[in-house]
Amino acid sequence: MDRHGSQKKKILVVTVLAAAVVLLALTELLVGSSGMSVRSCVLALLGQGDTAAVRIMRYIRLPRLLAAVIAGAGLSAAGLVMQTVLGNPMASPATLGVSNAAVFGANLSIVAFAGGFLSTGNNLTSYTASADPFATSALAFLFAAASVLVILALCRLRDFSPGVVVLAGIALGSVWTAATTILQFYATDVGLSAAVIWSFGDLGRATYRTDLIMLAVTAAGIVLFSVLAWRYNALLSGGDAAGSMGVNVGLLRWVSLLASSLITAVCVSFLGIIGFVGIICPHVVKRLIGHDHRWALPASALCGSALLLAADALSRSLGSGSALPVGAITSLLGAPFFLALIFGRKESRVC
């Protein structure tokens, strides 16, 4: 295919993905278990009609939709960048143990400070009164961010290489998982139940406040990735080749991993664990339009939003009145894709 034809294909793919996001977003808004008609939904969005309908549309469906679009875009873009800078097709936002650290932070808040062994025992009423979802998210984010900084600091002790980063992430992730297990072992029934439920990826806990925070961090990260797009393209030829083009490879990897991990930390801290979005979408996009990050980045972001919107719609349709955790749906979709990726590889290295 000539250059002009390739350009047209890339534009077409991005356009189709954008249209898919719009279509799925409308489906999310207008279809639900409440049984409202399309006309009632539109009027409710405009603040007219039944009070209950207005509340459902403005404070349940719309924040949920925005969370799906923002988190899907952020996790997918982060996954694409991590696969490039680590030179590992299996890399994703979970590679550095960010999710494990966030789960520990949330468990510490829930179990120790709002319903576990240090506070309210098995009294559900006391737990509900003392629990603070925003404090839980804040502590989850702090531990996730700290985990990233520890890994990057450890990598400064020796040459920064993708292998070292991955191994450090696996090791530290295991430490966070062990610490979480110890916390849960000593938790009361109420504290343990709340901690486990928090770990489910759930868009239903999104609010305009959390959406705004996720949007600020995700948008800043994607803008940064876009500015660095040509450097990522250079890195595809190898670290030495990129260095000969004037790219500071070590700094590029450090900044990219930090930004990717912060996006993941924010999304996980507010929504829980949503797996495989950062693996599925980048690979789909690279198969469709190639590795050029000037196109792959926006396409991956749109693909991630579309995937999370579709997964949420599926979770709501299967939930019989209450939506299933969207993280379970993405994992069910992602696990077969991951296995196919492993056993279907024909090359020894994929960037």
C-alpha positions as CSV (number, residue, x, y, z in Angstrom):
1,M,0.0,0.0,0.0
2,D,1.4,3.4,-0.9
3,R,1.9,6.2,1.5
4,H,-1.3,8.0,0.5
5,G,-3.4,4.8,0.9
6,S,-1.8,4.1,4.3
7,Q,-2.7,7.6,5.4
8,K,-6.3,7.2,4.3
9,K,-6.5,3.9,6.2
10,K,-5.3,5.5,9.4
11,I,-7.8,8.3,9.1
12,L,-10.5,5.8,8.5
13,V,-9.6,3.7,11.5
14,V,-9.5,6.7,13.8
15,T,-12.8,8.0,12.4
16,V,-14.5,4.6,12.9
17,L,-13.2,4.4,16.5
18,A,-14.5,7.9,17.3
19,A,-17.9,7.0,15.8
20,A,-18.0,3.8,17.9
21,V,-17.3,5.8,21.0
22,V,-20.1,8.2,20.3
23,L,-22.5,5.4,19.4
24,L,-21.7,3.4,22.5
25,A,-21.9,6.6,24.7
26,L,-25.4,7.2,23.4
27,T,-26.3,3.6,24.1
28,E,-25.0,4.0,27.7
29,L,-27.1,7.1,28.3
30,L,-30.3,5.9,26.7
31,V,-30.5,2.3,27.6
32,G,-30.8,1.0,31.2
33,S,-32.7,-1.1,33.7
34,S,-35.0,1.9,34.7
35,G,-37.1,1.4,31.6
36,M,-37.2,5.0,30.6
37,S,-38.0,5.9,27.0
38,V,-35.5,7.7,24.8
39,R,-37.6,10.9,25.0
40,S,-37.6,10.7,28.8
41,C,-33.9,10.3,28.9
42,V,-33.3,13.3,26.6
43,L,-35.6,15.5,28.7
44,A,-34.0,14.3,31.9
45,L,-30.6,15.3,30.5
46,L,-32.0,18.8,29.9
47,G,-33.3,18.9,33.5
48,Q,-36.9,18.4,32.5
49,G,-39.5,15.8,33.4
50,D,-39.6,13.4,36.3
51,T,-37.2,14.2,39.2
52,A,-36.1,10.6,39.6
53,A,-35.3,10.4,35.9
54,V,-33.2,13.6,36.1
55,R,-31.3,12.1,39.0
56,I,-30.6,8.9,37.2
57,M,-29.4,10.6,34.0
58,R,-27.4,13.3,35.6
59,Y,-25.9,11.7,38.7
60,I,-25.7,8.0,37.7
61,R,-25.5,7.4,34.0
62,L,-23.6,10.5,32.9
63,P,-20.7,10.2,35.5
64,R,-20.5,6.5,34.7
65,L,-20.2,7.2,31.0
66,L,-17.5,9.9,31.5
67,A,-15.6,7.5,33.7
68,A,-15.6,4.8,31.0
69,V,-14.4,7.2,28.3
70,I,-11.7,8.7,30.5
71,A,-10.4,5.6,32.2
72,G,-10.5,3.5,29.0
73,A,-8.5,6.1,27.1
74,G,-6.0,6.6,29.8
75,L,-5.3,2.9,30.5
76,S,-5.1,2.1,26.8
77,A,-2.7,4.9,26.0
78,A,-0.6,4.0,29.0
79,G,-0.4,0.4,27.9
80,L,0.8,1.4,24.4
81,V,3.5,3.6,25.7
82,M,4.7,1.0,28.2
83,Q,4.9,-1.7,25.5
84,T,7.1,0.7,23.5
85,V,9.5,1.9,26.2
86,L,9.9,-1.6,27.7
87,G,10.1,-3.3,24.3
88,N,7.7,-5.9,25.7
89,P,4.3,-6.8,24.0
90,M,3.0,-8.1,27.3
91,A,3.6,-4.9,29.2
92,S,0.5,-3.1,30.6
93,P,-0.3,-0.6,33.3
94,A,-0.2,-3.5,35.8
95,T,3.4,-4.4,34.9
96,L,5.0,-2.2,37.6
97,G,2.7,-3.4,40.3
98,V,0.7,-0.2,40.4
99,S,-2.6,-2.0,40.8
100,N,-1.2,-4.1,43.6
101,A,-0.1,-1.1,45.5
102,A,-3.4,0.7,45.0
103,V,-5.3,-2.4,46.4
104,F,-3.0,-2.4,49.5
105,G,-3.7,1.4,50.1
106,A,-7.4,0.9,49.7
107,N,-7.3,-2.1,52.0
108,L,-5.4,-0.2,54.6
109,S,-8.0,2.6,54.6
110,I,-11.0,0.2,54.7
111,V,-9.7,-2.5,57.0
112,A,-7.6,-0.5,59.4
113,F,-9.3,2.9,59.6
114,A,-13.0,2.5,58.6
115,G,-14.5,-0.9,59.5
116,G,-11.7,-3.3,60.4
117,F,-9.7,-4.4,63.5
118,L,-8.8,-0.9,64.6
119,S,-12.1,0.8,64.5
120,T,-15.7,-0.4,64.3
121,G,-15.5,-4.2,64.5
122,N,-18.4,-6.0,62.8
123,N,-20.9,-3.2,63.3
124,L,-22.2,-2.4,59.8
125,T,-23.8,0.8,60.8
126,S,-20.6,2.1,62.4
127,Y,-18.6,1.1,59.4
128,T,-21.0,2.9,57.0
129,A,-20.8,6.0,59.1
130,S,-17.0,6.0,59.3
131,A,-16.1,4.9,55.8
132,D,-14.9,7.7,53.4
133,P,-14.7,6.6,49.8
134,F,-12.6,9.6,48.8
135,A,-10.1,8.9,51.6
136,T,-9.9,5.3,50.4
137,S,-9.1,6.5,46.9
138,A,-6.6,9.0,48.1
139,L,-4.7,6.4,50.1
140,A,-4.8,4.0,47.1
141,F,-3.3,6.6,44.9
142,L,-0.6,7.5,47.3
143,F,0.6,3.9,47.6
144,A,0.4,3.4,43.9
145,A,2.4,6.5,43.2
146,A,4.9,5.6,45.9
147,S,5.3,2.1,44.4
148,V,6.2,3.7,41.0
149,L,8.8,6.0,42.6
150,V,10.4,3.2,44.5
151,I,10.8,1.1,41.3
152,L,12.2,4.0,39.4
153,A,14.6,4.8,42.3
154,L,15.8,1.2,42.4
155,C,16.4,1.3,38.6
156,R,18.6,4.4,39.1
157,L,21.0,2.2,41.2
158,R,22.0,0.4,38.0
159,D,21.6,0.8,34.3
160,F,17.9,1.5,33.4
161,S,16.9,-1.4,31.3
162,P,13.4,-2.7,30.5
163,G,14.2,-6.1,32.0
164,V,15.2,-4.5,35.3
165,V,12.0,-2.5,35.4
166,V,9.8,-5.5,34.8
167,L,11.5,-7.6,37.4
168,A,11.4,-4.8,40.0
169,G,7.7,-4.4,39.3
170,I,7.0,-8.1,39.7
171,A,8.9,-8.3,42.9
172,L,7.4,-5.1,44.5
173,G,3.9,-6.2,43.3
174,S,4.3,-9.5,45.2
175,V,5.2,-7.5,48.3
176,W,2.1,-5.4,48.0
177,T,0.0,-8.6,47.5
178,A,1.5,-10.2,50.6
179,A,0.9,-7.1,52.7
180,T,-2.8,-7.0,51.5
181,T,-3.2,-10.7,52.4
182,I,-1.9,-10.0,55.9
183,L,-4.3,-7.1,56.3
184,Q,-7.3,-9.1,55.2
185,F,-6.4,-12.0,57.4
186,Y,-6.8,-9.8,60.5
187,A,-9.9,-8.0,59.2
188,T,-13.3,-8.4,60.5
189,D,-16.1,-9.8,58.3
190,V,-17.4,-6.3,57.5
191,G,-14.0,-4.9,56.8
192,L,-12.9,-7.8,54.6
193,S,-16.2,-7.7,52.6
194,A,-15.8,-4.0,52.0
195,A,-12.1,-4.4,51.0
196,V,-12.8,-7.2,48.5
197,I,-15.8,-5.3,47.0
198,W,-13.6,-2.2,46.5
199,S,-11.1,-4.2,44.4
200,F,-13.8,-5.0,41.8
201,G,-13.6,-2.6,38.9
202,D,-16.8,-0.6,39.2
203,L,-17.8,2.4,37.2
204,G,-20.8,2.9,39.4
205,R,-18.8,4.7,42.1
206,A,-17.8,7.5,39.7
207,T,-18.8,11.0,40.4
208,Y,-18.2,14.3,38.6
209,R,-15.5,15.1,41.1
210,T,-13.6,11.8,40.4
211,D,-14.2,12.2,36.7
212,L,-12.6,15.7,36.7
213,I,-9.5,14.4,38.5
214,M,-9.1,11.5,36.2
215,L,-9.6,13.8,33.2
216,A,-7.0,16.2,34.3
217,V,-4.3,13.5,34.9
218,T,-5.2,11.4,31.8
219,A,-5.4,14.4,29.5
220,A,-2.0,15.7,30.7
221,G,-0.5,12.3,30.2
222,I,-1.9,11.8,26.7
223,V,-0.7,15.3,25.7
224,L,2.8,14.4,27.0
225,F,2.7,11.2,25.0
226,S,1.7,13.0,21.9
227,V,4.6,15.5,22.2
228,L,7.0,12.5,22.6
229,A,5.4,10.5,19.7
230,W,8.4,10.9,17.3
231,R,10.7,9.8,20.1
232,Y,8.7,6.6,20.6
233,N,8.8,6.0,16.8
234,A,12.6,6.3,17.0
235,L,12.7,3.9,20.0
236,L,11.0,1.3,17.9
237,S,14.3,0.9,16.0
238,G,16.2,0.1,19.2
239,G,17.7,2.1,22.0
240,D,21.1,2.6,20.2
241,A,19.4,3.8,17.1
242,A,17.2,6.2,19.0
243,G,20.2,7.5,20.9
244,S,22.0,8.2,17.6
245,M,18.9,10.4,16.6
246,G,19.4,12.5,19.7
247,V,16.9,10.8,21.9
248,N,17.8,10.6,25.6
249,V,16.5,7.0,25.9
250,G,16.9,6.7,29.7
251,L,15.0,9.9,30.4
252,L,12.3,9.0,27.9
253,R,11.7,5.7,29.6
254,W,11.7,7.2,33.1
255,V,9.2,10.0,32.2
256,S,7.0,7.7,30.1
257,L,6.7,5.1,32.8
258,L,6.1,7.6,35.5
259,A,3.3,9.3,33.5
260,S,1.8,5.9,32.5
261,S,1.8,4.7,36.1
262,L,0.3,7.9,37.5
263,I,-2.6,7.6,35.0
264,T,-3.1,4.0,36.1
265,A,-2.9,5.0,39.7
266,V,-5.6,7.6,39.5
267,C,-8.0,5.4,37.5
268,V,-7.5,2.4,39.8
269,S,-7.8,4.4,43.0
270,F,-11.2,5.7,42.0
271,L,-12.6,2.7,40.0
272,G,-10.8,-0.4,41.3
273,I,-8.9,-2.8,39.1
274,I,-9.8,-2.8,35.4
275,G,-7.5,-5.3,33.7
276,F,-6.4,-6.0,30.1
277,V,-7.6,-2.7,28.6
278,G,-3.9,-1.7,28.3
279,I,-3.1,-4.9,26.5
280,I,-6.1,-5.5,24.2
281,C,-6.5,-2.1,22.6
282,P,-2.8,-1.2,21.8
283,H,-2.4,-4.6,20.0
284,V,-5.6,-4.2,18.1
285,V,-4.6,-0.7,17.0
286,K,-1.1,-1.8,16.0
287,R,-2.6,-4.5,13.9
288,L,-4.9,-2.1,12.1
289,I,-2.7,1.0,11.5
290,G,0.9,0.0,12.5
291,H,3.2,1.4,15.2
292,D,3.4,5.1,14.2
293,H,2.6,6.7,17.6
294,R,1.3,9.9,15.9
295,W,-1.7,7.7,14.9
296,A,-1.5,4.8,17.3
297,L,-1.9,7.1,20.4
298,P,-5.2,8.7,19.5
299,A,-6.5,5.4,18.1
300,S,-5.5,3.5,21.2
301,A,-7.2,6.1,23.4
302,L,-10.4,5.9,21.4
303,C,-10.3,2.1,21.3
304,G,-9.9,2.0,25.1
305,S,-12.9,4.2,25.6
306,A,-15.0,2.1,23.2
307,L,-13.9,-1.2,24.9
308,L,-14.8,0.1,28.4
309,L,-18.1,1.5,27.2
310,A,-19.0,-1.8,25.6
311,A,-17.9,-3.8,28.6
312,D,-20.0,-1.6,30.9
313,A,-23.0,-2.0,28.7
314,L,-22.5,-5.7,28.8
315,S,-22.1,-5.7,32.6
316,R,-25.3,-3.8,33.0
317,S,-27.2,-6.1,30.7
318,L,-26.0,-9.2,32.6
319,G,-26.5,-7.8,36.0
320,S,-30.3,-8.2,36.4
321,G,-30.9,-4.8,37.7
322,S,-27.4,-4.2,39.2
323,A,-24.4,-4.0,37.0
324,L,-21.7,-6.6,37.3
325,P,-18.2,-5.3,38.0
326,V,-16.8,-4.0,34.7
327,G,-13.4,-5.3,35.7
328,A,-14.7,-8.9,35.5
329,I,-16.0,-8.3,32.0
330,T,-12.7,-6.8,30.7
331,S,-10.8,-9.8,32.3
332,L,-13.1,-12.3,30.7
333,L,-12.5,-10.6,27.3
334,G,-8.8,-10.0,28.0
335,A,-7.7,-13.5,29.2
336,P,-8.4,-15.3,25.8
337,F,-6.9,-12.3,24.0
338,F,-3.7,-12.6,26.1
339,L,-3.4,-16.3,25.5
340,A,-3.9,-15.8,21.8
341,L,-1.2,-13.2,21.8
342,I,1.2,-15.5,23.6
343,F,0.6,-18.6,21.4
344,G,0.0,-16.7,18.2
345,R,3.2,-14.8,18.1
346,K,5.4,-15.5,15.0
347,E,8.1,-13.0,15.9
348,S,10.6,-13.2,18.7
349,R,10.1,-9.5,19.5
350,V,7.2,-7.1,19.1
351,C,7.4,-3.4,19.9
